[in-house]
Amino acid sequence: MTRLAWMVVVMAMVVGCAGPRKAEVRPLHAPTGTTAAVSQQLEQGNQLLLKEDWAGARDAYLATIQAEQTLAEAHYNLALALEKLGEKAEARKHYVAAANLAPGNKIIWDAPPLRKYDSELTLGKKSWMDANPK
């Protein structure tokens, strides 16, 4: 390979690595003690979310919440789907509901999407998961 060809390959690798990374969507699973039917409904939503079927995931999470209104993980996952659908105000409600239902859940409380609403929740510190913690 010529020197010019190597330079092109190296530059392509540098540019490819320096670009913005797609934000990873990681839904939460049902905690131990959740009924099998509710867990199965939540997992169905998780599979749809991972396939980027945002509307399908939203519907599955809404059904899960209808069956178990206090399942913080369902509210959090629903907020993820709503955010992807562009329904920011509705997503905010469910992020806050998830945080209120699971005050000790570090994953929910430290999640960057929830941190956007920290003025409403009075969260003082930045999360280690935030892109630019201050």
N, C-alpha and C positions, 0 to 999 in steps of 0.2 A: 504494500500500500504506500502511496506517495505521502510525502510530508503534508501536503495540502489536504489530502483525504483524511489523515489522522486528525488534523486540526478541526476539520468539519465535524468529525465524529465526537471529539472531545467537547467542542462548543455545543453540539446538540445535547449531549449528556448534561452539561452544566445548565443550559437553559431549561431543559426538562425537569431537572431536580429543583431549580429555583422557583418554579411556577407555584401558584397557589394550590394547596392541597384541598381536595374535596373533603368537606366536613363529614366525619364518620357518624352515622346515626346508629346508636346502640340502645335498643329498647331494653327495658327492665323486665325481669321474669317475676312471676308470682312468688311471694314468700311461702315458707313452710307453713302448713296449716290452712292454706287456701283450698277451698273445695275443688274437686277434680274438674267439675264442669266449668267453673270460673277460670281455673288455670288453663284449661284447654281453649277457652274463648280468648284469653289474653295471648296465648301462644299463636293462635290463628292470626291475630292482629300483628304480632311480631313478625311472622313469616311474610305477611303482606307488606309490612313496613320495609323489611329487608329487600323485598322485590321492587321497592319504590312504587307500590300501588297505594299511594297516599289516601285516596278516597276509600278504598277497601279497608285499609287499616283503621281509618277514622271510624267507619261503621262498626267494625269488630270491637274497637275500644269503647264506643258508645254502648254497645250491647253488654260489654263486660261491666261497665259502670252501672248500667241499669240493674244488673244482677247483684253487684256488690259495690255500693256507692262509696264505701270507705277504703277502697283499694288504691292506695297512693300510686302504685306502679301503673295502673290503668290510666289514671289522670295524667301522669308524666308522659307516658307513651302517646296518649291522645294529643297532648300538647306538641309533641314532636311532629306528629302527622299534620296537625293543624298549621303549624309553622311552615311546613313544606307546601301546604295548600295556599299559603298566603293569608290565612285567617289569624293574623297576629293578635288581635284583641281577645279572641276566643282562646287562643293558645295561652295567653297570659293568665287567664282565669284558671286554666287547668294546671299550669306550672305552680301557681300560688296554692291551689287546692292540694296538689301533691305535697308541697312543702309543709302545709299546715297539717296534713294527715300523717306525715312521717317526719316529725321534728328531729329524730335522731339519724335519719338516713343521709349519710354523707354524700352518696352518689347524687341524690336528688338536690341537696342543698348546695353542692359544689359544682353542679352542671353549668357550663357557660350560658346556655339559653335562659336558665333561671336567674343567673347573675344580672341579666339585663334589667330585671325588675327589683333589684336589691333595695332601691329607695322605698319601695312599698313594703318590703320585708324587713327593713333595717338590718341588712347583713353588712357588717363593717369591713371585713377583710376581703381581699381578692382571692379567688380560688387558684390553686396550683394548676388547674385545668385551663385557666384563662390564657389566651394567646400572649398577652403582655401584662403579667401581674405587676402591680405597683404597690 
